[in-house]
Amino acid sequence: MSSKATVFQQHARGIAGVRPAGEAALCRRCAEDPFVLSLVPENPSWDVPHRLLASVQFLILGGEAADYRAEPDPWSAFLDILHAHADRVVDFVHRGPIQTNEVQRCFALLPLFLTVARTTGRPLDLLELGASGGLNLFWDRYRYRYREGTWGDHDAGLALTGEEAAPVPGALLTDEIRVVRRRGIDLEPVDAATDAGFRLLASFFGADARRVDRLTRAVSAMGDERPELLRGDYLDLLPGLLADRSGASIVVLFQTISTVYTPLERRLELRAIVDAAGGEGPLAWISTPTVDEHGQRRGDYPVELAIWPPGERRIVARMNNRGDRLQWGP
Ligand SMILES: C[S@@+](CC[C@H](N)C(=O)[O-])C[C@H]1O[C@@H](n2cnc3c(N)ncnc32)[C@H](O)[C@@H]1O
């Protein structure tokens, strides 16, 4: 089997039972279709099937193609879209990062932000790596329900909850937090409040109406405020940004499901940059490292926390890719 076919087969296995029914079957058929395979690069990375499906959804959301799922023969309708828009699909698949800005991940992140605030006693200066539309920089505007308590404004338009394999301690959920700044870095930042930006972000959610609904509510929670999104590679921008830290607040550097898209040597470089900055002054780090950084089992992501001083990196939780399953504790 070609490596092109293999990535579609692997994607089909990875999304079975997670993405809406039919998507895994579609990927299996893609793996066997010469035309579909002609649209993707040689030696494709693991995320190429996700990009291809998002490219079709992007056309559907813009009214440029009809929803193939509603057609009597969805597979033929899907292929028709690819034939009619082959150039656009190729461009989408070859260029541009995966832009899955998943606010549900804040369900897993909140207890870590609370831990940083409690440990340091300082207001939080947020700096997200791979922020996409920056929606996770507004996590304090959402309401959360855990097994042992709730957190956030009762009237928040976006309420997040999930499964807890080991519960978040209720005592952690009693603190209020002050966020003084919301900055993010991304190779291609998205303005989620524009029609074009929203369409791009929604295209990565396919036909999952719940995820699109969360996206809508998260955009609304920003109100008139916008995150400060910087365009660039965080490895290039980070040293300069970390050199400029005020004493009153704590810079909370965080990333979810972003470093997985960079080569291992760049990930290790990032760790070295963060460690060096931590050695120079107070800093907090929250991250979903990849398995090769930690030798952890595949599947769920470990969630790592470090607070300088002293800056010991610890795995304090595990979360799934979506952020709707959390295990608090190492
Ligand atoms: C899958 S999205 C995750 C977005 C967000 N962190 C979340 O969890 O919802 C990954 C993001 O990381 C960004 N990204 C990947 N490598 C990057 C790099 N080296 N520098 C800046 N952004 C990067 C991509 O552009 C993309 O927006």
The ligand as a MOL file (V3000), in Angstrom:
LIG
                    3D

  0  0  0     0  0            999 V3000
M  V30 BEGIN CTAB
M  V30 COUNTS 27 29 0 0 0
M  V30 BEGIN ATOM
M  V30 1 C -4.3910 22.1200 15.8490 0
M  V30 2 S -4.1850 23.8490 15.9980 0 CHG=1
M  V30 3 C -4.4600 24.0240 17.7420 0
M  V30 4 C -4.9360 25.4160 18.1010 0
M  V30 5 C -5.1140 25.6500 19.6000 0
M  V30 6 N -3.8520 25.4880 20.3000 0
M  V30 7 C -6.1510 24.7500 20.2060 0
M  V30 8 O -5.7870 23.8300 20.9580 0
M  V30 9 O -7.3410 24.9620 19.9640 0 CHG=-1
M  V30 10 C -2.4240 24.0470 15.8690 0
M  V30 11 C -1.9960 25.4840 15.6320 0
M  V30 12 O -0.5830 25.5610 15.8510 0
M  V30 13 C -0.0500 26.4570 14.9140 0
M  V30 14 N 1.3970 26.1860 14.7960 0
M  V30 15 C 1.9840 24.9870 14.5500 0
M  V30 16 N 3.3310 25.1100 14.5680 0
M  V30 17 C 3.5920 26.4190 14.8460 0
M  V30 18 C 4.7870 27.1680 15.0000 0
M  V30 19 N 5.9870 26.5970 14.8960 0
M  V30 20 N 4.6800 28.4850 15.2720 0
M  V30 21 C 3.4670 29.0830 15.3770 0
M  V30 22 N 2.2950 28.4140 15.2480 0
M  V30 23 C 2.3610 27.1000 14.9900 0
M  V30 24 C -0.8600 26.2040 13.6610 0
M  V30 25 O -0.7920 27.3020 12.7810 0
M  V30 26 C -2.2520 25.9730 14.2360 0
M  V30 27 O -2.9960 27.1500 14.2870 0
M  V30 END ATOM
M  V30 BEGIN BOND
M  V30 1 1 1 2
M  V30 2 1 2 3
M  V30 3 1 2 10
M  V30 4 1 3 4
M  V30 5 1 4 5
M  V30 6 1 5 6
M  V30 7 1 5 7
M  V30 8 2 7 8
M  V30 9 1 7 9
M  V30 10 1 10 11
M  V30 11 1 11 12
M  V30 12 1 11 26
M  V30 13 1 12 13
M  V30 14 1 13 14
M  V30 15 1 13 24
M  V30 16 1 14 15
M  V30 17 1 14 23
M  V30 18 2 15 16
M  V30 19 1 16 17
M  V30 20 1 17 18
M  V30 21 2 17 23
M  V30 22 1 18 19
M  V30 23 2 18 20
M  V30 24 1 20 21
M  V30 25 2 21 22
M  V30 26 1 22 23
M  V30 27 1 24 25
M  V30 28 1 24 26
M  V30 29 1 26 27
M  V30 END BOND
M  V30 END CTAB
M  END
